[in-house]
């Protein structure tokens, strides 16, 4: 059986696809979190630094540490313009290389469903954030059809192909996020839905960009030319053009935020 796991190693490819989506959702997310300036942040699963850069631009942080397991992604992140504030290092979400209570805020942007044990990831964020600090995340609503390419994935399944899902896709459900934050002992837990749209110049622009999504590349490589052409024609009517020929794609994420209790257990 072919290996269709989702892997993020190419920072430039991620930027063309999910990096843009991350910032679209991230703008709304940061407005909602509404942090004060001069906080010390950790961006867990920072990837190629798309959200990290947005954080630096929007929130006037005193410090930002980005953590990700992919050195390829981190290389791209280090080359970005992030105001000279952000630092990046290799590491995993369930074993953050920092002492307790050393940050004011911890965030995961489109990451929590990739952690094999999400509860450990949330517990680690809570551990490294000071009492009263913020722990927040947003993730595509995988079970609710919120992934921007959900319609295309549906057509692939109808053709007998199974696009890969993150190992902990269920963690993206709103109720699951509430339970994870509550289970980590966090207070003042609030959730919300984030809906975003992205416009492409035309269907060809949308199509070629979509084929480079990490959830698509391995399975597309396993398709014949005829199968790929069939998928393209099945997908086209799902993303109709406007009068100018542009194609609009939508995504929907679930977000959660909470605070570390003033008296940590």
Buried (B, 14 or more C-beta within 10 A) or exposed (E): EEEBEBEBEBBEBBBEBBBBBBBBBBBBBBEBBEBEEEBBBBBBBBBBBBBBBBBBBBBBBEBBBBBBBBEBBBBBBBEBEBEEBBBBEEBBBBEBEBEEBBBBBBBBBBBBBBBEEBBBBBBBBBBBBBEEBBBBBBBBBBBBBBBBBBBBBBBBEEEEBEBBBBBBBBBBBBEBBBBBBEEBBBEEBBBBBBEBEBEBEEBEBBBEBBBBBBBBBBBBEEBEEEBEEBBBEBBBEEBEBEEEEBBEBBBBBBBBBBBBBEEEE
